[in-house]
């Protein structure tokens, strides 16, 4: 029997592609991106190493790629029909873009920059240092796209022009447009954020303890990104949602507790800059700041406020009726997916108090209705 006569079933075209690319794959529930093994990645360029990060619980839509660019070098030009949201872990450099009409754009990035590549635009990443590597991680919807079309040529060599995704010229300079919706859903539309550690956030009282956030619309894409902050001496309310989010620490340090409804024990992930983890589908999770500084984290995935992509994501973020709050901000007592402080397991607060003592940080949760 020849190969063409062998029945084909259960094919994961994306995983087959990763294997052909020769990329090392790390699969875990929590990953320190700084510790990933990288190998030369021919597609990305002669001076680039890469790796694939597959977080357990990430679902079938998204993944992460790590790019390690040698000092003074760049990636090869590339374009593709999957979306990219890049975060700069370390290093400084620039991105150059070329669009179907021959026009170009470029911008310079540094540590903690965030940017998106407009769909199917040709681009290169340049390391601006002559002595240090540049390390970037990108969240993509490649698994979904590859498995939908299962044709590598179509994904990487398609000339269709998505010029409407380019956006305004100022979107490439670090500027953007603030689109006010309601607390927790305010959006910053842009293509490039120079520094996630310093961007102004908006108050989000629903999640508790003086927290703040901003949602991003990047390159008018379907990829989601938002950044949230917890003040010193605080933690957020527990909540749950659908799968696919990649949660990554930007500033400060702390930990997250995760559990499914009815479980007796918690899963704990300790985080610092570069650690990423994915709350699984409908898994409760709660984030705790144990540092002397405000703690910020970035969440990326498929489906945002503008294009929720799935009914579950629409219900979670927006609600199903005009003016309704999303389930992720509504108490479980009211049919939502958020655990109010007074309803949380008392062990949660006690564990946090012990961690605060270890780190020499003064707790500031007394004014909130916390179960003890």
Sine and cosine of phi, psi and omega as CSV:
sin_phi,cos_phi,sin_psi,cos_psi,sin_omega,cos_omega
0.00,0.00,0.80,-0.60,0.02,-1.00
-0.98,0.19,0.26,-0.97,-0.01,-1.00
-0.85,0.53,-0.60,0.80,-0.05,-1.00
-0.94,0.34,-0.28,0.96,0.01,-1.00
-1.00,-0.05,-0.15,0.99,0.01,-1.00
-0.97,0.25,0.80,-0.60,0.00,-1.00
-0.85,0.52,0.72,-0.69,0.02,-1.00
-0.97,-0.24,0.85,-0.53,0.05,-1.00
-0.41,-0.91,0.35,-0.94,-0.01,-1.00
0.90,0.43,0.47,0.88,-0.09,-1.00
-0.97,0.23,0.77,-0.64,0.17,-0.98
-0.94,-0.33,1.00,-0.03,-0.11,-0.99
-0.88,0.47,-0.60,0.80,0.01,-1.00
-0.88,0.47,-0.75,0.66,-0.02,-1.00
-0.91,0.41,-0.58,0.82,0.08,-1.00
-0.89,0.46,-0.63,0.77,0.02,-1.00
-0.91,0.43,-0.70,0.71,0.02,-1.00
-0.84,0.53,-0.67,0.74,0.01,-1.00
-0.90,0.43,-0.66,0.75,0.03,-1.00
-0.90,0.43,-0.54,0.84,0.00,-1.00
-0.95,0.31,-0.31,0.95,0.00,-1.00
0.97,0.24,0.37,0.93,-0.02,-1.00
-0.98,0.18,0.69,-0.72,0.16,-0.99
-0.93,0.36,0.65,-0.76,-0.05,-1.00
-0.89,-0.45,0.79,-0.61,0.13,-0.99
-0.93,-0.36,0.83,-0.56,0.04,-1.00
-0.86,-0.51,0.88,-0.48,-0.03,-1.00
-0.34,-0.94,0.18,-0.98,0.01,-1.00
-0.99,0.16,-0.53,0.85,0.10,-0.99
-0.70,-0.72,0.71,-0.70,-0.09,-1.00
-0.77,-0.64,0.74,-0.67,0.17,-0.98
-1.00,-0.01,0.96,-0.30,-0.11,-0.99
-0.89,0.45,-0.44,0.90,0.02,-1.00
-0.94,0.35,-0.30,0.95,-0.07,-1.00
-0.97,-0.22,0.04,1.00,-0.03,-1.00
-0.93,0.37,0.64,-0.77,0.15,-0.99
-0.95,0.30,0.74,-0.67,0.08,-1.00
-0.87,-0.49,0.44,-0.90,0.04,-1.00
-0.69,-0.73,0.38,-0.93,0.04,-1.00
-0.78,0.62,0.70,-0.71,-0.07,-1.00
-0.84,-0.54,0.99,-0.15,-0.12,-0.99
-0.85,0.53,-0.66,0.75,-0.03,-1.00
-0.87,0.49,-0.61,0.79,-0.06,-1.00
-0.99,0.16,-0.30,0.95,0.04,-1.00
0.71,-0.71,0.32,-0.95,-0.08,-1.00
-0.93,0.37,-0.34,0.94,-0.07,-1.00
-0.88,-0.47,0.48,0.88,-0.05,-1.00
-0.80,-0.60,0.71,-0.70,0.17,-0.99
-0.95,-0.32,0.44,-0.90,-0.05,-1.00
-0.58,-0.81,0.16,-0.99,0.06,-1.00
-0.37,-0.93,0.39,-0.92,0.10,-1.00
-0.94,-0.35,0.74,-0.67,0.05,-1.00
-0.93,-0.38,0.89,-0.45,-0.01,-1.00
-0.92,-0.40,0.97,-0.23,-0.02,-1.00
-0.99,0.14,0.76,-0.65,0.06,-1.00
-0.91,0.42,0.76,-0.65,-0.06,-1.00
0.99,-0.11,0.02,1.00,-0.08,-1.00
-0.97,0.23,-0.23,0.97,-0.06,-1.00
0.97,0.24,-0.19,-0.98,-0.13,-0.99
-1.00,-0.09,0.03,1.00,-0.13,-0.99
-1.00,-0.03,-0.58,0.82,-0.27,-0.96
-0.73,-0.68,0.21,-0.98,0.04,-1.00
-0.40,-0.92,-0.08,-1.00,0.13,-0.99
-0.73,-0.68,0.62,-0.78,0.17,-0.98
-0.89,-0.46,0.63,-0.78,0.08,-1.00
-0.96,-0.27,0.74,-0.67,0.06,-1.00
-0.92,-0.40,0.84,-0.54,0.10,-0.99
-0.91,-0.42,0.95,-0.30,-0.10,-1.00
-0.98,-0.19,0.79,-0.61,-0.05,-1.00
-0.91,0.42,0.41,-0.91,0.00,-1.00
-0.80,0.60,0.76,-0.65,0.07,-1.00
0.95,0.31,0.15,0.99,-0.08,-1.00
-0.92,-0.38,-0.03,-1.00,-0.03,-1.00
-0.57,-0.82,0.22,-0.98,0.15,-0.99
-0.98,0.21,0.27,-0.96,0.15,-0.99
-0.96,0.27,0.44,-0.90,0.10,-1.00
-0.87,0.50,0.65,-0.76,0.02,-1.00
-0.45,-0.89,0.38,-0.92,0.12,-0.99
-0.48,-0.88,0.38,-0.93,-0.08,-1.00
-0.22,-0.98,0.28,-0.96,-0.06,-1.00
-1.00,-0.04,0.20,0.98,0.17,-0.99
-0.95,-0.30,0.36,-0.93,-0.09,-1.00
-0.99,-0.10,0.53,-0.85,-0.03,-1.00
-0.83,-0.56,0.72,-0.70,0.22,-0.97
-0.84,-0.54,0.94,-0.34,-0.10,-0.99
-1.00,-0.07,0.62,-0.78,0.15,-0.99
-0.79,-0.62,0.74,-0.68,-0.05,-1.00
-1.00,-0.01,0.92,-0.39,0.03,-1.00
-0.98,0.22,-0.69,0.72,0.07,-1.00
-0.36,-0.93,0.44,-0.90,0.03,-1.00
0.98,-0.21,0.17,-0.99,0.02,-1.00
-0.72,-0.69,0.53,-0.85,-0.01,-1.00
-0.04,-1.00,-0.44,-0.90,-0.04,-1.00
-0.54,-0.84,0.32,-0.95,0.10,-1.00
-0.86,-0.51,0.74,-0.67,0.07,-1.00
-0.90,-0.44,0.74,-0.67,-0.05,-1.00
-0.86,-0.51,0.60,-0.80,0.09,-1.00
-0.76,-0.65,0.76,-0.64,-0.07,-1.00
-0.97,-0.25,0.19,-0.98,-0.13,-0.99
-0.87,0.50,-0.48,0.88,-0.01,-1.00
-1.00,0.08,0.08,1.00,0.02,-1.00
1.00,-0.03,-0.15,0.99,0.03,-1.00
-0.95,0.30,0.36,-0.93,-0.05,-1.00
-0.73,-0.68,0.32,-0.95,0.11,-0.99
-0.57,-0.82,0.46,-0.89,0.10,-1.00
-0.50,-0.86,0.41,-0.91,0.06,-1.00
-0.44,-0.90,0.41,-0.91,-0.01,-1.00
-0.97,-0.26,0.67,-0.74,-0.02,-1.00
-0.82,-0.57,0.31,-0.95,0.04,-1.00
-0.59,-0.81,-0.17,-0.99,-0.01,-1.00
-0.82,0.58,0.72,-0.69,0.04,-1.00
0.95,0.30,0.30,0.96,0.15,-0.99
-0.97,0.22,0.46,-0.89,0.04,-1.00
-0.77,-0.64,0.71,-0.70,0.08,-1.00
-0.42,-0.91,0.35,-0.94,0.02,-1.00
-0.83,-0.56,0.53,-0.85,0.06,-1.00
-1.00,-0.08,0.86,-0.51,0.07,-1.00
-0.82,0.57,0.64,-0.77,-0.16,-0.99
-0.81,0.59,0.80,-0.60,0.09,-1.00
0.92,0.39,0.24,0.97,0.12,-0.99
-0.98,0.19,0.58,-0.82,0.04,-1.00
-0.98,0.17,0.70,-0.72,-0.07,-1.00
-0.53,-0.85,0.35,-0.94,0.13,-0.99
-0.66,-0.75,0.54,-0.84,0.08,-1.00
-0.94,-0.34,0.79,-0.62,-0.03,-1.00
-0.91,-0.41,0.75,-0.66,0.13,-0.99
-0.99,0.11,0.88,-0.48,-0.07,-1.00
-0.99,0.12,-0.09,1.00,-0.01,-1.00
-0.99,-0.15,0.63,-0.77,0.05,-1.00
-1.00,0.02,-0.07,1.00,-0.06,-1.00
-0.78,-0.63,-0.37,0.93,-0.06,-1.00
-0.90,-0.43,0.50,-0.86,0.06,-1.00
-0.94,0.33,0.31,-0.95,0.22,-0.97
-0.92,-0.39,0.73,-0.68,-0.04,-1.00
-0.83,-0.55,0.89,-0.46,-0.01,-1.00
-0.79,-0.61,0.53,-0.85,0.09,-1.00
-0.84,-0.55,0.64,-0.77,0.02,-1.00
-0.81,-0.59,0.70,-0.72,0.14,-0.99
-1.00,-0.09,0.76,-0.65,-0.09,-1.00
-0.74,-0.67,0.25,-0.97,0.16,-0.99
-0.97,-0.26,0.45,0.89,-0.05,-1.00
-0.85,0.52,-0.68,0.74,0.00,-1.00
-0.82,0.57,-0.67,0.74,0.01,-1.00
-0.90,0.43,-0.72,0.69,-0.06,-1.00
-0.93,0.38,-0.71,0.70,-0.02,-1.00
-0.89,0.46,-0.68,0.73,-0.03,-1.00
-0.97,0.26,-0.40,0.92,0.04,-1.00
-0.96,0.28,-0.68,0.73,-0.09,-1.00
-0.98,-0.19,-0.35,0.94,-0.09,-1.00
0.53,0.85,0.81,0.59,0.06,-1.00
-0.50,-0.87,0.96,-0.26,-0.08,-1.00
-0.88,0.47,-0.65,0.76,-0.01,-1.00
-0.88,0.47,-0.66,0.75,0.00,-1.00
-0.89,0.45,-0.63,0.77,-0.06,-1.00
-0.96,0.29,-0.63,0.78,-0.13,-0.99
-0.98,-0.21,-0.26,0.97,-0.07,-1.00
-0.75,-0.66,0.67,0.75,0.02,-1.00
-0.99,-0.17,0.75,-0.66,-0.09,-1.00
-1.00,-0.10,0.15,0.99,-0.02,-1.00
-0.88,0.48,0.67,-0.74,-0.09,-1.00
-0.99,-0.16,0.92,-0.40,0.08,-1.00
-0.99,-0.16,0.83,0.56,-0.12,-0.99
-0.88,0.47,-0.40,0.92,0.00,-1.00
-0.93,0.37,-0.24,0.97,0.01,-1.00
-1.00,0.10,-0.20,0.98,-0.10,-0.99
-0.90,0.44,-0.67,0.75,0.02,-1.00
0.99,0.16,-0.11,-0.99,-0.04,-1.00
-0.96,0.28,0.42,-0.91,0.00,-1.00
-0.85,0.53,-0.60,0.80,-0.05,-1.00
-0.93,0.38,-0.30,0.95,0.00,-1.00
-0.92,0.40,-0.26,0.97,0.01,-1.00
-0.99,-0.15,0.02,1.00,-0.05,-1.00
-0.94,-0.34,0.06,1.00,-0.04,-1.00
0.99,-0.15,-0.08,1.00,0.07,-1.00
-1.00,0.01,0.15,-0.99,0.00,-1.00
-0.19,-0.98,-0.16,-0.99,0.03,-1.00
-0.85,-0.53,0.79,-0.61,0.08,-1.00
-1.00,0.08,0.83,-0.56,0.02,-1.00
-0.92,-0.39,0.95,-0.31,-0.07,-1.00
-0.99,0.10,0.76,-0.65,0.01,-1.00
-0.87,-0.50,-0.95,0.33,0.13,-0.99
-0.22,-0.97,0.33,-0.94,-0.01,-1.00
-0.77,0.64,0.74,-0.67,-0.05,-1.00
1.00,-0.07,-0.34,0.94,-0.04,-1.00
-0.85,-0.53,0.14,0.99,0.05,-1.00
-0.91,0.42,0.66,-0.76,-0.11,-0.99
-0.89,-0.46,0.60,-0.80,0.14,-0.99
-0.92,-0.40,0.93,-0.36,-0.03,-1.00
-1.00,-0.08,0.82,-0.58,-0.04,-1.00
-0.23,-0.97,-0.06,-1.00,0.17,-0.99
-0.89,-0.47,-0.23,0.97,-0.15,-0.99
-0.50,-0.87,0.80,-0.60,0.08,-1.00
-0.90,-0.44,0.92,-0.39,-0.10,-1.00
-0.88,0.48,-0.58,0.82,-0.09,-1.00
-0.44,-0.90,0.95,-0.33,0.01,-1.00
-0.93,0.37,-0.34,0.94,-0.02,-1.00
-0.97,0.26,-0.35,0.94,-0.09,-1.00
-0.88,-0.47,-0.14,0.99,-0.01,-1.00
-0.88,0.47,0.64,-0.77,-0.01,-1.00
-0.95,0.32,0.75,-0.66,0.03,-1.00
-0.96,-0.28,0.24,-0.97,-0.01,-1.00
-0.92,-0.40,0.58,-0.82,-0.04,-1.00
-0.85,0.53,0.64,-0.77,0.04,-1.00
-0.70,-0.72,0.99,0.13,-0.08,-1.00
-0.91,0.40,-0.47,0.88,-0.05,-1.00
-0.86,0.51,-0.55,0.84,-0.04,-1.00
-1.00,0.08,-0.13,0.99,0.19,-0.98
1.00,-0.08,0.33,-0.94,0.20,-0.98
0.84,0.55,0.59,0.81,0.08,-1.00
0.95,0.30,0.37,0.93,-0.03,-1.00
-0.95,0.31,0.25,-0.97,0.01,-1.00
-0.56,-0.83,0.29,-0.96,0.00,-1.00
-0.30,-0.95,0.11,-0.99,0.24,-0.97
-0.48,-0.88,0.67,-0.75,0.10,-0.99
-1.00,-0.03,0.53,-0.85,0.01,-1.00
-0.93,-0.38,0.62,-0.78,0.28,-0.96
-0.93,-0.38,0.94,-0.35,-0.13,-0.99
-0.92,-0.39,0.87,-0.49,0.04,-1.00
0.80,0.59,0.54,0.84,0.03,-1.00
0.75,0.66,0.63,0.77,-0.09,-1.00
-0.99,-0.16,0.07,-1.00,0.05,-1.00
-1.00,0.02,-0.11,0.99,0.04,-1.00
-0.96,0.28,0.61,-0.79,0.02,-1.00
-0.99,-0.16,0.57,-0.82,0.18,-0.98
-0.45,-0.89,0.68,-0.73,0.17,-0.99
-0.53,-0.85,0.39,-0.92,0.07,-1.00
-0.82,-0.57,0.67,-0.74,0.00,-1.00
-0.79,-0.61,0.43,-0.90,0.00,-1.00
-0.75,-0.66,0.64,-0.77,0.13,-0.99
-0.93,-0.38,0.82,-0.57,0.05,-1.00
-0.88,0.47,0.29,-0.96,0.05,-1.00
-0.86,0.52,0.67,-0.74,0.07,-1.00
0.98,0.20,0.37,0.93,-0.06,-1.00
-0.68,-0.73,0.14,-0.99,0.17,-0.99
-0.51,-0.86,0.26,-0.97,-0.09,-1.00
-1.00,-0.06,0.20,-0.98,0.06,-1.00
-0.98,0.22,0.51,-0.86,0.08,-1.00
-0.94,0.34,0.53,-0.85,0.00,-1.00
-0.35,-0.94,0.16,-0.99,0.04,-1.00
-0.58,-0.82,0.31,-0.95,0.03,-1.00
-0.30,-0.95,-0.14,-0.99,0.02,-1.00
-0.96,0.29,0.01,-1.00,-0.11,-0.99
-0.99,0.10,0.14,-0.99,0.20,-0.98
0.95,-0.32,-0.16,0.99,0.01,-1.00
-0.98,0.20,0.65,-0.76,0.15,-0.99
-0.94,-0.33,0.91,-0.41,-0.07,-1.00
-0.97,-0.22,0.82,-0.58,-0.12,-0.99
-0.68,-0.73,0.76,-0.65,0.00,-1.00
-0.93,0.36,0.69,-0.73,0.05,-1.00
-0.94,-0.35,-0.75,0.66,0.04,-1.00
-0.73,-0.69,0.38,-0.92,0.02,-1.00
0.96,0.28,-0.22,-0.98,0.10,-1.00
-0.47,-0.88,0.28,-0.96,-0.02,-1.00
0.10,-0.99,-0.51,-0.86,0.00,-1.00
-0.43,-0.91,0.24,-0.97,0.08,-1.00
-0.77,-0.64,0.59,-0.81,0.08,-1.00
-0.95,-0.32,0.69,-0.72,-0.03,-1.00
-0.75,-0.66,0.62,-0.79,0.01,-1.00
-0.30,-0.95,0.49,-0.87,0.12,-0.99
-1.00,-0.06,0.47,-0.88,0.00,-1.00
-0.81,0.59,0.78,-0.63,0.01,-1.00
1.00,-0.05,-0.20,0.98,0.02,-1.00
-0.97,0.25,0.61,-0.79,-0.01,-1.00
-0.99,0.12,-0.59,0.81,-0.09,-1.00
-0.96,-0.28,0.38,-0.92,0.03,-1.00
-0.98,-0.22,0.50,-0.87,0.24,-0.97
-0.99,-0.13,0.74,-0.67,-0.06,-1.00
-0.91,-0.42,0.72,-0.69,0.11,-0.99
-0.85,-0.52,0.89,-0.46,0.11,-0.99
-1.00,0.05,0.69,-0.73,-0.07,-1.00
-0.74,-0.67,0.43,-0.90,0.10,-1.00
-0.51,-0.86,-0.01,-1.00,-0.04,-1.00
-0.84,0.54,0.79,-0.61,0.03,-1.00
0.99,-0.17,-0.21,0.98,0.05,-1.00
-1.00,0.06,0.74,-0.67,-0.02,-1.00
-0.78,-0.63,0.59,-0.81,0.05,-1.00
-0.50,-0.86,0.36,-0.93,-0.04,-1.00
-0.86,-0.52,0.92,-0.38,0.18,-0.98
-0.84,0.54,0.75,-0.66,-0.03,-1.00
-0.97,0.23,0.09,-1.00,-0.05,-1.00
-0.86,0.51,0.87,-0.49,0.05,-1.00
0.90,0.44,0.43,0.90,0.04,-1.00
-1.00,-0.07,0.84,-0.54,0.08,-1.00
-0.89,0.45,0.59,-0.81,0.06,-1.00
-0.49,-0.87,0.49,-0.87,-0.08,-1.00
-0.58,-0.82,0.71,-0.70,-0.11,-0.99
-0.95,-0.31,0.67,-0.74,-0.12,-0.99
-0.77,-0.64,0.79,-0.61,0.07,-1.00
-1.00,-0.02,0.84,-0.55,0.05,-1.00
-0.88,-0.48,0.24,0.97,-0.07,-1.00
-0.98,-0.21,0.16,-0.99,0.03,-1.00
-0.99,0.11,0.05,1.00,-0.01,-1.00
-0.79,-0.61,0.37,-0.93,0.14,-0.99
-0.84,0.55,0.63,-0.77,-0.01,-1.00
-0.97,-0.26,0.81,-0.58,0.05,-1.00
-0.91,-0.42,0.60,-0.80,0.11,-0.99
-0.70,-0.72,0.52,-0.86,0.02,-1.00
-0.97,-0.25,0.70,-0.71,0.10,-1.00
-0.86,-0.51,0.78,-0.63,0.01,-1.00
-0.78,-0.63,0.45,-0.89,0.01,-1.00
0.06,-1.00,-0.25,-0.97,-0.01,-1.00
-0.97,-0.24,0.80,-0.60,0.05,-1.00
0.99,-0.13,0.93,-0.37,-0.02,-1.00
-0.85,-0.53,-0.32,-0.95,-0.05,-1.00
-0.92,0.38,-0.67,0.74,-0.02,-1.00
-0.95,0.32,-0.70,0.71,-0.01,-1.00
-0.80,-0.60,1.00,0.10,-0.08,-1.00
-0.87,0.49,-0.44,0.90,0.12,-0.99
0.98,0.18,-0.69,0.72,0.03,-1.00
-0.80,-0.60,0.39,-0.92,0.05,-1.00
-0.88,0.48,-0.63,0.78,0.02,-1.00
-0.88,0.47,-0.68,0.73,0.01,-1.00
-0.92,0.40,-0.61,0.79,0.03,-1.00
-0.89,0.45,-0.70,0.72,0.02,-1.00
-0.90,0.43,-0.65,0.76,-0.04,-1.00
-0.92,0.39,-0.70,0.71,-0.09,-1.00
-1.00,0.07,-0.63,0.78,-0.21,-0.98
-0.90,-0.44,-0.37,0.93,-0.21,-0.98
1.00,0.09,0.18,-0.98,-0.10,-1.00
-0.97,-0.25,-0.09,1.00,0.00,-1.00
-0.81,-0.58,0.45,-0.89,0.01,-1.00
-0.82,0.57,0.77,-0.64,0.03,-1.00
0.99,0.15,-0.09,1.00,-0.02,-1.00
-0.97,0.23,0.59,-0.81,0.10,-0.99
-0.97,0.23,0.49,-0.87,0.05,-1.00
-0.93,0.36,0.41,-0.91,-0.04,-1.00
-0.88,0.48,-0.50,0.86,-0.04,-1.00
-0.93,0.38,-0.28,0.96,0.03,-1.00
-0.94,-0.33,0.10,0.99,-0.05,-1.00
-0.93,-0.36,0.70,-0.72,-0.04,-1.00
-0.85,0.52,0.58,-0.82,0.08,-1.00
-0.88,0.48,-0.39,0.92,0.05,-1.00
-0.93,0.38,-0.36,0.93,0.01,-1.00
-0.95,-0.32,0.33,0.94,0.04,-1.00
1.00,0.02,0.11,0.99,-0.01,-1.00
-1.00,-0.09,-0.40,-0.92,-0.12,-0.99
-0.78,-0.63,0.37,0.93,0.00,-1.00
-0.91,-0.42,0.68,-0.73,0.04,-1.00
-0.99,-0.13,0.90,-0.44,0.03,-1.00
-0.95,0.33,0.42,-0.91,-0.05,-1.00
-0.81,0.58,-0.67,0.75,-0.06,-1.00
-0.94,0.35,-0.23,0.97,-0.03,-1.00
-0.97,-0.26,-0.06,1.00,-0.08,-1.00
-0.97,0.24,0.35,-0.94,0.06,-1.00
-0.87,0.50,0.80,-0.60,-0.03,-1.00
-0.84,0.55,-0.43,0.90,0.01,-1.00
-0.88,0.47,-0.50,0.87,-0.07,-1.00
-0.87,0.49,-0.73,0.69,-0.03,-1.00
-0.94,0.35,-0.62,0.79,-0.02,-1.00
-0.91,0.40,-0.66,0.75,0.05,-1.00
-0.87,0.49,-0.68,0.73,-0.01,-1.00
-0.90,0.43,-0.66,0.75,0.02,-1.00
-0.87,0.49,-0.63,0.78,0.04,-1.00
-0.91,0.42,-0.64,0.77,0.03,-1.00
-0.92,0.39,-0.61,0.80,0.02,-1.00
-0.90,0.44,-0.64,0.77,0.02,-1.00
-0.90,0.44,-0.68,0.73,0.02,-1.00
-0.87,0.49,-0.59,0.81,-0.08,-1.00
-1.00,-0.07,0.00,1.00,0.03,-1.00
0.91,0.41,0.56,0.83,-0.03,-1.00
-0.94,-0.33,0.68,-0.73,-0.01,-1.00
-0.99,0.17,0.85,-0.52,0.04,-1.00
-0.91,0.42,0.59,-0.81,-0.01,-1.00
-0.74,-0.67,0.61,0.79,-0.04,-1.00
-0.97,-0.24,0.08,1.00,-0.09,-1.00
-0.88,0.48,-0.52,0.86,-0.07,-1.00
-0.99,0.13,-0.05,1.00,0.04,-1.00
-0.98,-0.21,0.45,-0.89,-0.10,-1.00
-0.99,0.15,0.98,0.22,-0.12,-0.99
-0.99,-0.13,0.72,-0.69,0.06,-1.00
-0.95,0.31,0.80,-0.60,-0.02,-1.00
-0.76,-0.65,0.00,0.00,0.00,0.00
